[in-house]
C-alpha cells in the first residue's frame, strides 16, 4: 500500500511539473528567469571582470540549449495563435516579460561592460569568445551556397 501512495505522489509531481513547464507563458517566464541570472552575474562580477567573463561563458554554456528551446517554443506558441490581434498582443506580452529583468538591471550590465572593457584580459576573452561564436554560426548557417541554391525557390525574391 505504501508503494502505491509513493507512485501517486510521483505522478502528481510529474504532472504538475509538466503543466508548469508547458503552460502558455511559461517559456517567456523561463527566459526572463535566465536573463535575471545573467543580470546577477553582471552585478556580482563587475569588480572581477575576468572571472565575470568566465562565469558568463560558463553560464551560457550550461543554459543556452534550454534558452534556445524556450525561444523556439515561444515562437511556435505565438505563431499558432490564429487571430492577428491576439498574436500581436501575446508577442508584446512575452517581450515585456522577457526583457523586464534586462531593463531593470541595465545599470549593472553597463557597470560590468565598463569593467570588462577596462580590463584588457577580460576584454580579450570576451572578444575571443564572441568571435568564435560568430564564426561557428557562420560555418553552420552562413556559407553553404548549395543550401542557398536549394532553398532559393522557397524564399521571396529580393
PyMOL commands that set and color helices and strands:
alter all, ss='L'
color gray80, all
select helices_A, chain A and resi 2-22+26-45+49-79+84-104+106-118+120-142+145-154
alter helices_A, ss='H'
color red, helices_A
deselect
rebuild
show_as cartoon
